[in-house]
Amino acid sequence: MTDSPELQELRERLTPEQFHVTQEAGTERAFTGEYWDTKTPGTYRCRVCDEALFSSDTKYDSGSGWPSFTAPMDDDVVEEHRDISHGMVRTESVCGKCGAHLGHVFPDGPGANGLRYCMNSASLRLDEDAAPDEDASTED
């Protein structure tokens, strides 16, 4: 069976791991992803469609080895689905815009809602906040 033109474009644009995670609901190994320990301020976007998903303000070290957040930027940017694969019952997170697999949500987070959005780095792209312009403050 051949890929649709859309899937073929994704195979060409994404790395094999990014494709596996986002399109085949894969999971990268813990402590190996690009963002699991990143503290850089910015916005985490969907690797597939560039939708803004999470702010670095809600990112925290969960000790799990994956980037973890207490909440998405908006209620509709991340959809949740029941996942009964691998003999477990979990809540899968997908991009609300394109349906790319992001990771899972667990009820053991530190935030007010008690949720931990455990995401795969391969499904995210960090749009770093711009550094302050050093030339912006000039003396007259």
Sequence and secondary structure as in RCSB ss.txt:
>XXXX:A:sequence
MTDSPELQELRERLTPEQFHVTQEAGTERAFTGEYWDTKTPGTYRCRVCDEALFSSDTKYDSGSGWPSFTAPMDD
DVVEEHRDISHGMVRTESVCGKCGAHLGHVFPDGPGANGLRYCMNSASLRLDEDAAPDEDASTED
>XXXX:A:secstr
    HHHHHHHHHS HHHHHHHHH     TT STTTT    EEEEETTT  EEEEGGGEE  SSSS EESS SST
TSEEEEEE GGG  EEEEEETTT  EEEEEES  SSTT  EEEE GGGEEEEE     TTS    
